[in-house]
Amino acid sequence: MREKLNQIGQQAQLALEQAKVNEDIEAVRVKYLGKKGELTAVLRGMGALSAEERPLIGQLANEIREGIEKLIETKKTAIAAEMLTKKLAEEKLDVTMPGKVNALGYKHPLTIVQEEIEDIFLTMGFNIAEGPEVELDYYNFEALNVPKNHPARDVQDTFYIDDNIVLRTQTSPVQIRVMEKQKPPIRVIAPGRVYRSDALDATHSPLFHQIEGLVVDKGITMSDLKGTLDIFAKRLYGEDSVTRFRPHHFPFTEPSAEMDVMCFNCHGAGCRLCKGEGWIEILGCGMVHPKVLETCGVDPKEYSGFAFGVGLERVVMRRFGIKDIRLFYENDMRFLSQF
């Protein structure tokens, strides 16, 4: 039995020397030290030994076991070091090689101009207000003095979720929500996406962006509206910009107006950009209708206000000479990288 134990020790040592990976080491351990291993099998036969031989063989068996276990740990350490050396060689970094240039993204042209407009009004004391894009019919129409069956709904045909829930057609509902929650004085702009059931073509989209503004306080007049929007135009288009206001009609403002800016390309002479008119329409505005104020819990006898709304796409298209609104939504890098 002594000879058999020495033979097991030699065979295990030879097998471990030939092991290349951890799986080979585990196979050696199971073969010689496992529950059904060769060393275990020899130890089961110790019952047949004499009382004098049993402790000597037991001591030798323990020495053989400890020797194999030490060889296993040594081999594992050697293989781990070898694998690390190989990995470091494969992942070696040549610091003299030129680095890879990561492609930088671009701000979307709508974002560029929206942030510029926001900055203009923030410096004038306005705050930015937001509201839900999926809106109640009450906030989108009725609170804005547009009851059911009102003709104005025809030009704001929208997407209905049900009879009382719509995709907002303008950001005016944000103004209503602000007036309901905040007492005057109020100075806010409300930028965001809006939706109308328009066929998609070069100048129309079922999704577009608006930036609306609202001021409510004591003693607000039409001259405050004109002065605010005149400053806005000068900061957006240049200090030499000239504005004009034309009478118009909106259900939620009275009086109402359209604001034009003298064409910054031809300075009023008429060109292709302004379609020969010399002026470019950029927004609608007016004094907040007393009925709208009253609906929101604001006393129209004590407070007055003005509101305006500008179509962001319209401003951006004229700023950059873009002729097709669909380019904004196609995520074409050839288009976006120009800005």
N, C-alpha and C positions, 0 to 999 in steps of 0.2 A: 504493500500500500504506500510505503514511503516513496518507492520508485515511481508509482503512478502519480503521486502528488507533485513530485519534482518535474515529471513530464508535462503535467497540466500547466505548471508555472512557466516552463520553457515555451510551450505552444502558445500560451496567451501573450507572452512577451513578443514572439515572432509575429503574431497576428496584429498586435498593436503597432509594431514598427511598420507594417505594410498598410495600415489604415490611412486613408486620404481625406475622409470627411467625417463629420460627427456621427453619421449614420453607421459608418464602419465600426467606430468605437462602441456604439450602443450594441451592435451585433456581437462583438467580442464579450462585452459584459454579460449579456443574456446567455451566451453559449457556456461561459465558465462560472459565472457567479449567480445566475438566475435560479429560480425555484427548481427548475428542471435542468440546471447546468451540470457540467461534468464534476466540478468541485463538490457541489451539493450531493451528487450521487455517491461520490467516494465517502463523504462523511456519514451517509446513511448506513454504510457497511461497517462502521466502527463498533457496532455491537458484537461483532464476531471476534474482536480482538481481546487479548488477555488484559487483565487489570494493569499489568506493568506497561504494556505497549500503548494503551488507550491515551494516557496524558501526553506521551511523546508525540504520537501521531496527531493528536488534537492541537498541540502547540505548533507543529509543522504546518498543519492545515491553515491555522490562523495567520502564520507568517506568509504562506503562499497567497492567501486572500488579501492581506494588507499590501503585499508586493504588487499584486494585479491592480488593486484600487489606486495605488500611487502612480503606477504606469498609465492608468486611464486618465487621471487628472493631469499628468505631465503632457500626455498626448493631446488632450483637449486644449491646453494652454498653447501648445505649439501650433496646432491647426488654427486657433483663433488669431494668433500673431501672424501666421502666414496669410490668412484671409484678409486681415487688415492691411498688410503690406501690399497685397494684390489690389485691394480697393483703392488705396491711396495712389497707386501707380496709374490705375485706370482713370481716376478722377483728378489727376494732376492738372493744375491750373497754370497756364502760361501767361504770366502777367504782362508779357511784352506784346501779346496779341491785342489788336484794337477791340474796344468794347462794342456791343450791339446797341444800336440806337433804338430806343423804344418810341414807337409812334405816339405822338401826342394827339389827344382829341381836340375838337373845336367846339366852341359855343355855337348853338343853333342861331341863325339870324333873328328868329323871333325872340329868343332869350336875350340876345345882345340889345335889341331895341327896347324890349320890355323893361330890362334892368335900367336902361338909360332914362326911360319915362318915369319909372318908380323913383329914381334918384332925384329927378327934377321936382316931383311933388313932395318927396320927403324933405327936401331943403325948404319947401314952402310951408312946412308944418303939418302936412297930411300924414295919416297913418295908413297902413295896408290892412285891409279886411278881406277875409275869405269866407266862403259859404259852400254848401253842397251843390254838386252838379246835377244830381237827381233831386228835383225840387217839387214841392207841393204847388198845385195849380194856384192856390191862394196867393203865395208869395210871387210866383212868376207872372200872374195876370191880375187877379182880382184886387190885391192890395195896391197895385199900380194903376188903379182906375181903368182896368180893362176887364169888365165883367164878361160872363159867358155870352156868346153870340155877338160880341162887339166886333165891328169890321176890322179893327186893328189886328185881331188874331189871324186874319187871312194872310197878312204879310209876315207873320211870325209862325208859320206852320211848323210844328215841332213834332218830336217823337213822344208819344204817350205810353207810359207804363200801364196806367189804367185811367179812369175818368178824373182822378184827383192827383196823379203823380206824372210829372213830365221830366224830360231832359231840358234844363233851363235854356231859354232862348237868348238870354242876356244876363249880365251880372247884376242887374238892378235888384233882384231879390236879396242880394247881400246888403244893399242899402236899407231895405225894409227891416231886415233882421237887426241891423245896427241901430236904427231908430227905435225899435221896440225895446232894446236892451240898454241903450245909452241915452242919457239926457243931453240936450245941447249944452255947450257948443260941440258940433261934430264936424270933423274934417277927415274924410277917408277916401281912398281909392280902392277899387275892387277889380283886380286883374284876374283873368281865368278863362277856361274853355267854355264855349257855349255851342248849342246845337240847333240846327234848323233843317227841315226836310227839303233841302235844295239838291238838285241834280249836280253831280260833280263835273265841273268843266274848268276852263282856264281862269275864270274869275269867281267861281262859286264853289263852296264846299259845305257838306253837312256838318262839319266840325270846323270852328275857327275860334279866334281869341278876341276878347274885348277888355278894355280898361275903362271902367266907369269911375266917376268921381262924385262926391256929395259933400256939400257944406250946408250946415244948418246952424243958425245963430240969430240973435236979435239984430234987426236992422240990415240984413243982407239984401242987396238990390242987384238989379241987372248990371249995374256998372261994376260990381264986385266980380260977377261972372266974366264979363268982358275983359277986365283987367287981369284976372287970373289966367284965362286962356291965352291972352296976348303974350304974357310972360312965358307961358308954356311953349307957344309957337316959336318965340325968339330963341329960347334955350335949345329947342329941338332942331330948328332949321337955320338959326343964325340971327344975330341982332338986327339985321336989315330986313327981317321978315315982316310982311304986312298982312293983316287979317281983315276979314269982313264978315258980317253976320247977315244972313238972309232969313226972313220970317218962315216958319215952318209949323208943323203941328205934331205934337206927341201927346197921347192921352194923360201922361203922368207929369207933364210940365205945362205951365201957362204963365207968361208967354213962352213960346218955343222958337228955336232958331237952328239953322245949319251954319257952321263956321267954315269958311274957306281960307286958304293961305295963298297969297300971290305966288305963282309958279316960280320956284327957285332956279329954274333952268332958263326961262325966257324973261323973267321979271315983268310979267303981264302982257308981253307982246303977242303971245300965242305960239305954241309949238306942239310937237307930237306928244310930249309928256302930259301936257294939260289939255290935249285934244283941241287946241286952238282957242281955248277960252281965256287963258291967262291966269286962271285961278284953279286951285285944287281943293275939292271938298275933303275935309279930314274928320269931322265929328259933328254930332248933334248935341244940343244943349238946351237949357231953359231953366226957368224958375220952378221949383218944386210945386206941384199943384196943391192948393190948400186941402183938397180932399185926401190926398196921399198923406200929408202931415197928420191930419185928423185921424185917419185910419191907424196910424202908428202911435197914437197917443200924444202927439205934439200939438200944442195949441197954435193954430195958424194966425191967431190974432196977436200972439206974443212973439212968435218966431217965424222966420222965412228962410228960404234956402235956395240953392241952385244945384243942378246936376248936369253931368255931361257924360258922353260915352264915345270912345274912339275905337275903331276896328284896327287891331294890331296888324293884321296881315296887310291891310291897305297902306298903312304907314311904311311898313317894311318893304313892300313891293315898290313903292315910289322912291324910298331911300336908296335901294340898291338896283333899281331898274329891272326888277323881276317881273316877267310877263305872265307867268303861269303859277297860280296858287298851289297847284298839285305838287310842285317841287318841294314845298315845305314838309310834306308828309311821306315822301318816298325813301328817305334815309339813304340817298345816293351820295357817297363820299365825294364824288367829283363835283357835286353842287355845294355840299357843306364845307369842303376844304377851302372854298374861295373867301370865307368870312373869318 
